[in-house]
Structure formats: C-alpha cells, structure tokens
Amino acid sequence: MSDSFSVNALAALLQARQTVLPKRLGAPGPDAAQLAAILGAAAHAPDHGGLLPWRFVRIPLAARPALAEAFAQALAERNPKAAPDQLVQAREKAFRAPELLVLVVDGACGDPAIGWDERLVSAGCAVQNVLLMATALGFGSALTSGQALQSVALRGLLGLPAPSRALCFISIGTVLARKPARTRPGPSAYVGTLVPGEGIVPGWENS
C-alpha cells in the first residue's frame, strides 16, 4: 500500500492540473529530457490488447508555418467567404505554444474486435498522463480541438489514412497568466449505485 505522502502528493498533482489556454503559454517549453518524461508517461495508459492505437505527433517550430497554412485552408474549406483578417487569426493559432502535439487515434490497427470506444478510452488515459506529467514538471498545458482537426488540409498535412482521426491538440509551455482554478464537482455529482429494484441511486455510501 502507498504511504500517505505518496497519496497526498498524487492528490495535490491531480488538483493542480488545470487548462491554461495556448495564448497564455510561453517559452520556455520542455527541454529534451522533460519532453521525453512527458511523452513517456503516456505509455502507462490502459491499452486493451496492447494495440497502441494512439500516436502523438509533435509539431516543432519549423513545421508551424505549414500548420498555419493548414489552419487557413481549413477555415476556407468551411467558409469560402472568410475575411482576410479571419485567415490571419487562423494562422496565428499555430504559433501560440512553445510545445505543440496532436493526438491521433487509429481505428484499424490490431484486433478489429477492439472497437473505437476502447481505443478512445486508451487515448484519453494517455493524454491525461501527458497533462499530469507536464503539470508535475511545472508547465501549463491545454487540450484544444475544433473543426480544423477533421479538415482535408490538416489530414493531408499529417498524412492520416481514412481510419485514423486527429482528436485534439496538446499545448505545453510556461504559464504567463493563469485564471483562478474552477470549482470541481464532488463525487456525489457523478457517482451512483445500482440498487436492484430501484435502479441507480445517487451516491455510493449506502451500498
């Protein structure tokens, strides 16, 4: 059994993690050793069948201009009448965080009986491990999504085959400004207990 210090440290880490938007993240980002630790944490996610159905694609600074153009093209796909300033704003999003990753899930690798739901759960656990390790190392982080992820332009840039999906971006960097932490719900808001004949009742204390 873990000692109380380890339990308290884990609780503190979980409570410290919060979303810091990319526009509030700046240099320095993780160095090579820190990035290796952050990415290495993902390997400890549950993975039914050992499929490794997810990948993290790093977008280094040298690749940001290409990502910026993909963002602009994605906006033009959705809105052919997008104004020039909207296209500029779309491009700017590619340059905000010092470290940028894309989480990709493969729906075709390995055992076809292991469906999308299990692959997505594994990917979610992997990305949470990444966020927690980044927090433990003192960095801020955020998950961001948006319609650009499924655009022809971005899929083409990443070279994604049809069964694969880009789920989100992960931004990591030094916190420049932080909002107050939001109040998190307690377990009573999301835990219920199955009682035969009654269905699911709120809470877990009276099982």
Secondary structure as GFF3:
##gff-version 3
##sequence-region A 1 207
A	DSSP	alpha_helix	4	16	.	.	.	ID=ss1
A	DSSP	three_ten_helix	22	24	.	.	.	ID=ss2
A	DSSP	beta_strand	25	26	.	.	.	ID=ss3
A	DSSP	alpha_helix	32	41	.	.	.	ID=ss4
A	DSSP	three_ten_helix	42	44	.	.	.	ID=ss5
A	DSSP	three_ten_helix	48	50	.	.	.	ID=ss6
A	DSSP	beta_strand	54	58	.	.	.	ID=ss7
A	DSSP	three_ten_helix	61	63	.	.	.	ID=ss8
A	DSSP	alpha_helix	64	78	.	.	.	ID=ss9
A	DSSP	alpha_helix	84	92	.	.	.	ID=ss10
A	DSSP	three_ten_helix	93	95	.	.	.	ID=ss11
A	DSSP	beta_strand	99	106	.	.	.	ID=ss12
A	DSSP	alpha_helix	116	136	.	.	.	ID=ss13
A	DSSP	beta_strand	140	144	.	.	.	ID=ss14
A	DSSP	three_ten_helix	147	150	.	.	.	ID=ss15
A	DSSP	alpha_helix	152	158	.	.	.	ID=ss16
A	DSSP	beta_strand	164	175	.	.	.	ID=ss17
A	DSSP	three_ten_helix	187	189	.	.	.	ID=ss18
A	DSSP	beta_strand	192	195	.	.	.	ID=ss19
A	DSSP	beta_strand	199	202	.	.	.	ID=ss20
###
